[in-house]
């Protein structure tokens, strides 16, 4: 199973369309997870044309997105439990990862996905993948745009980033 992971698309302000590099991977996806800051429900609608799409709301999302997705959830794919949260809250941005982990404190998960900082992260905390895909449309101070791919085979999860230079 292939799961494409995105966050912080901030569309249409930061881009009028999904980047071509992302679309190539979406065409192979079995599912899509968005970790918040969609900013328009039309992003969900577009992602859903490629594969079943779910996610959470971020701090820049309106009531329509908040009502549809909420701020925190656990998704299960082929037996792998994945916690999804945007990661915003009280405190500075360097606390985003800590807030994401705290949102699922004491819950056994294969992965915690978060966004908010636009900083790609992939590390293990114990056996849990801690993963921020970065942003495919708003790299901010990062050198490149990014999103993630999670591959789940026989109940084992692998995650990686896809980095690219042009968001067109």
C-alpha positions in Angstrom: 0.0 0.0 0.0 1.3 3.5 -0.9 0.2 6.5 1.2 1.1 10.0 0.0 1.5 12.4 2.9 1.2 16.1 2.5 0.8 19.1 4.8 0.7 22.9 4.6 -0.5 23.2 1.0 -2.0 26.7 1.8 -3.9 26.6 -1.5 -4.8 28.6 -3.5 -2.6 31.4 -1.9 0.7 29.6 -2.3 -0.1 27.7 -5.4 -3.0 27.5 -7.9 -2.5 23.8 -8.5 -0.9 20.8 -7.1 2.8 20.5 -8.2 3.5 18.1 -11.1 6.0 16.2 -9.0 3.3 15.5 -6.3 0.7 14.6 -9.0 3.0 11.9 -10.4 3.1 10.2 -7.0 -0.7 10.8 -6.3 -1.4 8.7 -9.5 0.2 5.7 -7.7 -1.4 6.3 -4.3 -3.8 4.0 -2.5 -4.5 6.7 0.1 -3.6 10.3 0.9 -3.1 11.9 4.3 -3.1 15.7 4.7 -1.7 17.0 8.0 -3.6 20.4 7.9 -3.5 23.9 6.5 -5.4 22.8 3.4 -7.0 26.3 3.5 -9.7 25.4 1.0 -11.9 22.3 0.9 -11.3 22.2 -2.8 -7.8 20.8 -2.0 -9.5 17.8 -0.4 -11.8 17.4 -3.4 -8.8 17.5 -5.8 -6.7 15.0 -3.7 -9.7 12.7 -3.5 -9.8 12.3 -7.3 -6.5 10.3 -6.9 -7.2 8.2 -3.9 -9.2 8.1 -0.6 -8.1 11.1 1.3 -8.3 11.9 5.0 -6.5 14.3 7.4 -6.8 16.9 10.0 -7.4 20.7 10.2 -4.6 23.2 10.8 -4.5 26.6 12.3 -5.2 28.3 8.9 -8.2 26.2 8.1 -11.8 27.4 8.3 -14.8 25.9 10.0 -15.8 23.8 7.0 -12.4 21.9 7.2 -12.4 21.8 11.0 -15.9 20.3 11.1 -15.1 17.8 8.4 -11.7 16.6 9.8 -11.2 17.7 13.3 -7.7 18.4 14.8 -6.5 14.9 15.7 -7.2 11.4 14.6 -5.8 7.9 14.3 -6.0 6.2 10.9 -5.4 2.5 10.3 -3.9 1.1 7.1 -3.2 -2.6 6.8 -3.0 -2.9 10.6 -0.7 0.1 10.9 -2.0 2.8 13.3 -1.0 6.3 12.2 -1.7 9.4 14.4 -2.3 12.6 12.5 -2.2 16.1 14.0 -1.2 19.5 12.6 1.0 20.3 15.6 0.0 24.0 16.2 -0.7 25.3 19.6 0.8 27.4 22.4 4.5 27.9 22.1 7.1 28.5 19.5 7.4 26.5 16.2 10.4 24.5 17.5 7.9 22.8 19.9 5.7 21.5 17.0 7.2 18.0 17.0 6.9 17.8 20.8 3.2 18.9 20.6 2.5 16.3 17.9 4.0 13.5 20.1 2.1 14.7 23.2 -1.2 14.5 21.2 -0.8 10.7 21.2 1.0 10.2 24.5 0.6 6.6 25.7 -1.0 5.4 22.4 0.8 2.7 20.5 1.3 3.9 16.9 3.5 3.0 14.0 3.7 6.6 13.0 2.8 10.2 14.1 2.3 12.6 11.1 2.3 16.3 11.7 2.8 19.6 9.8 2.7 23.2 10.8 6.4 24.0 10.8 6.9 23.3 7.0 10.2 21.5 8.1 10.6 18.0 6.8 11.2 15.5 9.7 11.7 11.8 9.7 13.0 10.0 12.7 12.2 7.1 15.0 11.1 7.5 18.6 11.3 4.0 19.8 9.6 2.1 17.0 7.3 5.0 16.0 8.0 7.0 12.9 7.8 10.7 13.6 7.1 12.3 10.2 6.5 15.9 8.9 6.3 15.9 5.1 7.2 19.6 4.8 5.2 21.4 2.2 4.8 20.8 -1.6 3.8 24.4 -2.2 5.3 26.6 0.6 8.8 25.7 1.4 9.4 28.8 3.5 13.0 28.7 4.6 13.6 25.2 3.3 15.8 24.6 0.3 13.3 22.5 -1.5 9.6 21.7 -1.6 8.6 18.3 -0.2 6.0 15.7 0.6 6.1 12.1 1.9 5.5 8.6 0.8 4.6 5.8 3.3 4.8 2.3 2.1 3.0 -0.4 4.1 3.8 -4.0 3.3 2.8 -6.9 5.5 2.1 -4.6 8.4 5.5 -2.9 8.2 5.7 0.8 7.5 8.5 2.6 5.7 8.5 6.4 5.1 10.6 8.7 3.0 10.5 12.3 1.7 10.3 13.4 -1.9 12.2 16.6 -2.4 11.9 18.8 -5.5 12.8 22.3 -6.7 9.8 23.5 -8.9 6.3 23.7 -7.5 4.7 24.1 -11.0 
